[in-house]
Amino acid sequence: MSNLGNIRKALDLAAEKLAKADTFGAVSIMHAAIEQILAYLQKIDMNNHPDSDVTIRFQEDCGEGDEK
């Protein structure tokens, strides 16, 4: 899945969290999505990010998603 597809999934999940009144979960997911958007716009590879404190993982990163 593309970076933009992953961002869409994150925003959909944040909307689900908001619907369940899980504000902290929604804000955490939105923060990660914003990090991903900025990385995409700056053409930074989030798989090899220079700041090791930033880790964004999706199912396909863990071997449970679609293979390329």
C-alpha atoms as a printed R data frame, in Angstrom:
   type eleno elety resid chain resno       x      y      z
1  ATOM     1    CA   MET     A     1   0.000  0.000  0.000
2  ATOM     2    CA   SER     A     2   1.215  3.504 -0.761
3  ATOM     3    CA   ASN     A     3   2.107  6.147  1.808
4  ATOM     4    CA   LEU     A     4  -1.068  8.045  0.981
5  ATOM     5    CA   GLY     A     5  -3.106  4.876  1.362
6  ATOM     6    CA   ASN     A     6  -1.596  4.310  4.802
7  ATOM     7    CA   ILE     A     7  -2.385  7.905  5.767
8  ATOM     8    CA   ARG     A     8  -6.000  7.385  4.661
9  ATOM     9    CA   LYS     A     9  -6.194  4.222  6.789
10 ATOM    10    CA   ALA     A    10  -4.806  6.116  9.787
11 ATOM    11    CA   LEU     A    11  -7.335  8.919  9.400
12 ATOM    12    CA   ASP     A    12 -10.183  6.413  9.060
13 ATOM    13    CA   LEU     A    13  -9.020  4.703 12.248
14 ATOM    14    CA   ALA     A    14  -8.831  8.087 14.016
15 ATOM    15    CA   ALA     A    15 -12.438  8.771 12.963
16 ATOM    16    CA   GLU     A    16 -13.482  5.415 14.446
17 ATOM    17    CA   LYS     A    17 -11.704  6.308 17.705
18 ATOM    18    CA   LEU     A    18 -13.519  9.647 17.827
19 ATOM    19    CA   ALA     A    19 -16.857  7.928 17.263
20 ATOM    20    CA   LYS     A    20 -16.116  5.790 20.330
21 ATOM    21    CA   ALA     A    21 -15.126  8.885 22.384
22 ATOM    22    CA   ASP     A    22 -11.475  7.727 22.493
23 ATOM    23    CA   THR     A    23 -10.008 11.206 22.148
24 ATOM    24    CA   PHE     A    24  -6.488 10.256 23.246
25 ATOM    25    CA   GLY     A    25  -6.345  7.380 20.753
26 ATOM    26    CA   ALA     A    26  -7.669  9.573 17.953
27 ATOM    27    CA   VAL     A    27  -5.200 12.376 18.654
28 ATOM    28    CA   SER     A    28  -2.295  9.899 18.828
29 ATOM    29    CA   ILE     A    29  -3.236  8.416 15.462
30 ATOM    30    CA   MET     A    30  -3.743 11.863 13.905
31 ATOM    31    CA   HIS     A    31  -0.301 12.922 15.154
32 ATOM    32    CA   ALA     A    32   1.261  9.887 13.481
33 ATOM    33    CA   ALA     A    33  -0.657 10.652 10.268
34 ATOM    34    CA   ILE     A    34   0.602 14.242 10.280
35 ATOM    35    CA   GLU     A    35   4.182 12.962 10.738
36 ATOM    36    CA   GLN     A    36   3.626 10.679  7.741
37 ATOM    37    CA   ILE     A    37   2.175 13.525  5.631
38 ATOM    38    CA   LEU     A    38   5.155 15.764  6.416
39 ATOM    39    CA   ALA     A    39   7.598 12.978  5.598
40 ATOM    40    CA   TYR     A    40   5.813 12.365  2.299
41 ATOM    41    CA   LEU     A    41   5.916 16.062  1.382
42 ATOM    42    CA   GLN     A    42   9.593 16.313  2.374
43 ATOM    43    CA   LYS     A    43  10.361 13.059  0.487
44 ATOM    44    CA   ILE     A    44  11.727 11.424  3.632
45 ATOM    45    CA   ASP     A    45  11.754  7.630  3.714
46 ATOM    46    CA   MET     A    46  10.032  6.809  6.998
47 ATOM    47    CA   ASN     A    47  11.536  3.302  6.865
48 ATOM    48    CA   ASN     A    48  14.999  4.891  7.169
49 ATOM    49    CA   HIS     A    49  14.203  8.081  9.091
50 ATOM    50    CA   PRO     A    50  17.252  9.896 10.524
51 ATOM    51    CA   ASP     A    51  15.415 10.490 13.833
52 ATOM    52    CA   SER     A    52  15.243  7.037 15.396
53 ATOM    53    CA   ASP     A    53  12.532  8.212 17.832
54 ATOM    54    CA   VAL     A    54   9.998  8.226 14.984
55 ATOM    55    CA   THR     A    55   8.526  4.813 14.149
56 ATOM    56    CA   ILE     A    56   5.359  4.380 12.119
57 ATOM    57    CA   ARG     A    57   4.397  0.794 11.374
58 ATOM    58    CA   PHE     A    58   1.559 -0.716  9.386
59 ATOM    59    CA   GLN     A    59   0.415 -4.323  9.014
60 ATOM    60    CA   GLU     A    60   2.372 -4.888  5.818
61 ATOM    61    CA   ASP     A    61   5.550 -3.863  7.684
62 ATOM    62    CA   CYS     A    62   4.895 -6.742 10.095
63 ATOM    63    CA   GLY     A    63   4.321 -9.325  7.377
64 ATOM    64    CA   GLU     A    64   0.535 -9.381  7.725
65 ATOM    65    CA   GLY     A    65  -0.296 -7.105  4.787
66 ATOM    66    CA   ASP     A    66  -0.062 -7.274  1.038
67 ATOM    67    CA   GLU     A    67   3.302 -8.151 -0.419
68 ATOM    68    CA   LYS     A    68   4.707 -5.943 -3.168
